[in-house]
Amino acid sequence: MRQNYDKIFLQSISDQYDNLGKIDRFFLYTSGYENSNYYIRTREGQYVIKIFEGIEIKTENILFELEAMDFSHKSGIKTPSVLKNSQGELATEVDGKYVCVMAFVDGDNMHKQPLSDSLAIEVAAETAKMDQVLKHFKDGSKARQNYEWDLKCALILEKFVPLLPKDYDREIFKNVFAEYRKIKQKFLKMPAGLIHNDIVPHNWLVKEGKLKCIIDFSDMVFSPYIQNIAVALHLVAFAYNWNPGQAKLFIQKYSEINPLSGSELKLLYTLIKARMMSFIVEFNRWNVEYEVDQQRVETVNDNYKFLKKFIDFGQNRFDQLVGV
């Protein structure tokens, strides 16, 4: 999980790269939950250091993530440029931790920010293009397996429902798990491939209303494409930026590039609820089993409200909205 590091440690990373120079300014990005990402400035330029802190993440997962990110960038997708170290490698090991250095992209993180229709449409197009590009990777065995943030594995979270705050309605979670069970086999038969799995506002960098970059491939999995849509729509249209109409715009634009079938869209309402449920249950578990983090506490409480609001919105209205 995200940690604090001093300038000496960050410089030891920078020193593994040719001609980066001495760090004269740095700070920790506080968006995101798993890895530690630092802005650094040297006389040579501006960069981002990513220190991989994921729970149970394996070396092969990290190397595959960087390979996919590098391939996406070179294929013209708006993703970070990963620098190679002095040994010509994308990943660097420092004090037993894997790190990478990326070129800095000037843009604003969109977490909890209003999202324009034009930006939602632009991100939808980039998501579809990325899904097409990542078809280059036919084998998902190096992506994270049995991963709690992969909706294929949503049922592994059911045992953590008792850890939720006492004032949370357990019946809501019971119903979401039951609905997910009913669609799971259909979901697993949908078209699948390597997906980013976290194309959400806190992973967008935006400048003057335009998308500059989609960051953070650490949740990358080999799963149905409709999962990528469910993950995005949760925080694009049905969370802080509550704007159901943007779900329709997002799906329409995505489908122009990477068509979605009616069978896929029929699963989407339940998949979005399952994603919201995952946010609540898993981040609450982290607070209980590790240490309480105020950012996660707020995320859990906020998403409990979003889940209830989305349930009240209802499947009929949602299906009509997206054209099912």
C-alpha positions in Angstrom: 0.0 0.0 0.0 1.0 3.6 -0.5 3.9 4.8 1.7 6.0 7.8 2.3 9.6 8.0 1.1 12.3 10.6 1.6 14.4 12.3 -1.0 17.4 10.1 -0.4 15.4 7.0 -1.4 13.9 8.7 -4.5 17.4 9.8 -5.6 18.6 6.2 -5.3 16.0 5.3 -7.8 16.8 8.3 -10.1 20.4 7.3 -10.1 19.6 4.0 -11.8 18.7 6.1 -15.0 21.1 7.9 -17.3 21.1 11.7 -17.1 18.1 12.3 -14.9 20.2 14.4 -12.5 19.6 15.5 -8.9 16.1 15.9 -7.5 15.4 19.4 -6.5 11.6 19.0 -5.8 9.4 16.0 -5.1 6.0 15.2 -3.7 3.7 12.2 -3.2 0.5 11.9 -5.2 -2.3 11.2 -2.8 -4.8 9.9 -5.4 -5.0 6.1 -5.8 -4.8 3.6 -3.1 -2.3 0.9 -3.8 1.1 2.1 -5.1 3.3 5.0 -4.2 3.6 7.6 -7.0 6.0 10.5 -6.7 6.5 13.6 -8.8 10.2 14.5 -9.1 11.8 17.5 -10.8 15.5 17.6 -11.7 17.5 20.0 -13.9 16.9 17.5 -16.7 13.1 17.6 -16.6 10.0 16.3 -14.8 9.2 12.7 -14.1 7.0 10.3 -12.1 8.4 7.5 -10.0 6.1 4.6 -9.4 6.9 2.3 -6.5 5.0 -1.0 -6.7 3.3 -1.7 -3.3 0.4 -4.0 -4.3 -0.7 -6.7 -1.9 0.4 -10.1 -3.3 1.5 -8.6 -6.6 4.1 -10.8 -8.3 7.1 -9.8 -10.3 5.6 -11.2 -13.5 2.5 -9.0 -12.9 4.7 -5.9 -12.7 6.8 -6.7 -15.7 3.7 -7.5 -17.8 2.0 -4.3 -16.7 5.0 -2.2 -17.8 5.2 -4.2 -21.1 1.5 -3.5 -21.8 1.9 0.2 -20.9 4.9 0.6 -23.1 3.2 -1.2 -26.0 0.1 1.0 -25.6 2.1 4.2 -25.6 4.1 3.2 -28.6 0.8 2.3 -30.4 -0.5 5.8 -30.0 -2.7 5.4 -26.9 -2.7 8.3 -24.4 -0.7 6.4 -21.8 2.5 7.2 -20.0 5.9 6.9 -21.6 8.0 4.5 -19.4 11.7 5.2 -19.3 14.3 2.5 -19.6 17.0 2.4 -16.9 20.7 2.4 -17.5 20.5 -1.4 -18.1 17.8 -0.9 -20.8 15.0 -2.3 -18.6 11.5 -0.9 -17.9 11.6 -2.1 -14.3 14.2 -1.3 -11.7 14.7 -3.1 -8.4 15.7 -0.9 -5.5 15.9 -2.1 -1.9 13.8 -5.1 -2.7 11.0 -3.1 -4.4 10.2 -2.8 -8.1 9.9 0.7 -9.4 9.6 2.5 -12.8 10.2 6.0 -14.0 7.8 7.7 -16.4 7.8 10.9 -18.3 5.7 13.6 -16.5 2.4 14.5 -18.2 1.0 17.9 -17.4 -2.6 17.5 -16.5 -5.1 17.6 -13.6 -6.4 14.5 -11.9 -10.2 14.3 -12.2 -11.0 12.6 -8.9 -14.3 14.1 -7.5 -14.3 16.7 -10.3 -17.2 17.6 -12.6 -16.8 15.7 -15.9 -18.0 17.3 -19.1 -19.9 15.3 -21.7 -17.2 15.9 -24.2 -14.6 14.5 -21.8 -16.7 11.4 -21.1 -17.0 10.8 -24.9 -13.2 11.3 -25.4 -12.3 8.8 -22.7 -14.8 6.3 -24.1 -13.1 6.5 -27.5 -9.7 6.1 -25.9 -10.9 3.1 -23.9 -12.2 1.4 -27.0 -8.9 2.1 -28.8 -6.9 0.7 -25.9 -9.0 -2.4 -25.8 -8.3 -2.9 -29.5 -4.5 -2.3 -29.1 -4.3 -4.7 -26.1 -5.7 -7.5 -28.2 -2.0 -7.9 -29.2 -1.6 -9.8 -25.9 -3.3 -13.1 -26.4 -2.3 -14.7 -23.1 -3.4 -13.3 -19.8 -1.5 -15.7 -17.6 0.9 -13.0 -16.5 -1.8 -10.6 -15.4 -3.0 -10.8 -11.8 -4.9 -14.0 -11.1 -7.8 -14.5 -8.6 -7.7 -10.8 -8.1 -10.3 -9.1 -5.9 -10.6 -6.2 -8.3 -11.4 -8.5 -11.2 -15.2 -8.9 -11.4 -14.7 -12.6 -12.3 -13.6 -13.0 -8.7 -16.3 -10.8 -7.1 -17.7 -13.7 -5.0 -14.4 -14.0 -3.0 -15.4 -10.8 -1.2 -18.7 -12.2 0.2 -16.9 -13.5 3.3 -15.9 -9.9 4.2 -19.4 -8.5 4.4 -19.6 -9.1 8.2 -16.7 -6.6 8.6 -18.8 -3.8 7.3 -19.9 -1.0 9.8 -22.9 -2.1 11.9 -25.2 0.5 10.4 -24.8 -0.8 6.8 -27.7 -2.8 5.5 -26.4 -6.3 5.0 -29.5 -7.2 2.9 -28.3 -4.8 0.1 -25.0 -6.7 -0.2 -26.8 -10.1 0.0 -29.0 -9.1 -2.9 -26.0 -7.8 -5.0 -24.1 -11.1 -4.6 -27.3 -13.0 -5.4 -27.9 -11.0 -8.6 -24.2 -11.4 -9.6 -24.5 -15.2 -9.1 -27.4 -15.3 -11.6 -25.4 -13.6 -14.4 -21.9 -14.9 -13.7 -21.9 -17.7 -16.3 -23.2 -15.4 -19.0 -20.7 -12.8 -18.0 -17.8 -15.3 -18.3 -18.9 -16.1 -21.9 -18.7 -12.6 -23.1 -15.9 -11.4 -25.5 -12.7 -11.0 -23.4 -9.2 -9.8 -23.6 -6.6 -7.8 -21.7 -8.2 -4.7 -20.2 -7.0 -1.8 -18.2 -9.7 -2.4 -15.6 -9.4 1.0 -13.9 -10.2 3.7 -16.4 -11.8 6.0 -13.8 -11.4 9.8 -13.2 -8.6 9.5 -10.7 -6.6 7.8 -13.4 -7.2 10.5 -16.0 -4.9 13.5 -16.6 -6.8 16.3 -18.2 -5.7 19.7 -19.5 -8.0 22.5 -20.6 -10.9 20.0 -20.8 -9.0 17.5 -23.0 -7.7 14.1 -22.0 -3.9 14.0 -21.9 -3.2 10.6 -20.4 -4.7 7.5 -18.8 -2.4 6.2 -16.1 -2.0 3.2 -13.7 -2.2 -0.2 -15.4 -1.8 -2.0 -12.0 -5.4 -3.4 -12.0 -4.9 -4.9 -15.5 -6.6 -8.3 -16.0 -7.7 -10.7 -18.7 -11.5 -10.4 -18.5 -14.7 -9.5 -20.5 -14.6 -6.1 -22.2 -17.9 -5.2 -20.7 -16.1 -5.3 -17.3 -14.0 -2.3 -18.5 -17.2 -0.4 -19.2 -18.7 -1.3 -15.8 -15.6 -0.1 -14.0 -15.5 3.1 -15.9 -19.2 4.0 -15.6 -19.3 3.4 -11.9 -17.2 6.6 -11.3 -17.9 8.4 -14.5 -21.7 8.5 -14.3 -22.9 7.1 -11.0 -20.6 8.5 -8.3 -19.3 12.0 -7.4 -20.2 13.1 -10.9 -23.7 11.7 -10.8 -24.8 12.1 -14.5 -26.6 9.0 -15.8 -26.8 10.6 -19.3 -23.1 10.3 -19.6 -23.4 6.5 -19.4 -25.4 6.6 -22.7 -22.8 8.9 -24.3 -19.9 6.7 -23.1 -21.4 3.5 -24.4 -22.4 5.0 -27.8 -18.9 6.3 -28.4 -17.2 3.2 -27.2 -19.5 1.0 -29.4 -18.5 3.0 -32.5 -15.0 1.7 -32.2 -15.5 -1.6 -30.3 -19.2 -2.7 -30.7 -21.0 -4.0 -27.7 -23.8 -6.6 -28.1 -27.2 -6.4 -26.4 -26.2 -9.5 -24.4 -23.3 -7.6 -22.9 -25.4 -4.5 -22.2 -28.0 -6.6 -20.4 -25.3 -7.5 -17.8 -24.1 -4.0 -17.2 -26.5 -2.8 -14.5 -25.6 -5.8 -12.3 -21.9 -5.5 -13.1 -21.8 -1.8 -12.0 -23.5 -2.7 -8.7 -21.0 -5.5 -8.2 -18.2 -3.0 -8.8 -19.6 -0.6 -6.3 -20.0 -3.4 -3.8 -16.3 -4.4 -4.4 -15.2 -0.9 -3.6 -17.1 -0.9 -0.3 -16.3 -4.3 0.9 -12.6 -4.5 -0.1 -11.6 -1.0 1.1 -13.4 -1.6 4.3 -11.5 -4.9 4.7 -8.2 -3.0 4.2 -9.2 -0.6 7.0 -10.1 -3.5 9.3 -7.2 -5.8 8.6 -4.3 -3.3 8.1 -4.7 0.2 9.3 -7.5 2.8 9.1 -6.9 5.3 6.3 -9.2 8.3 6.2 -9.2 8.4 2.4 -10.5 4.8 2.3 -13.0 5.5 5.1 -14.5 8.3 3.0 -14.4 6.1 -0.1 -16.3 3.3 1.6 -19.0 5.7 3.0 -19.4 7.6 -0.2 -19.8 4.5 -2.3 -22.3 3.0 0.1 -24.4 6.1 -0.7 -23.8 5.7 -4.4 -24.8 2.1 -4.4 -28.1 2.8 -2.7 -28.7 5.7 -5.1 -27.9 3.4 -8.1 -30.3 0.7 -6.8 -33.0 3.4 -6.5 -32.3 4.5 -10.0 -33.2 0.9 -11.0 -32.5 -1.5 -13.8 -35.4 -0.6 -16.0 -34.4 3.1 -16.2 -30.7 2.1 -16.7 -31.6 -0.4 -19.5 -33.7 2.2 -21.2 -30.9 4.7 -20.9 -28.3 2.5 -22.5 -30.7 1.1 -25.2 -31.2 -2.5 -24.0 
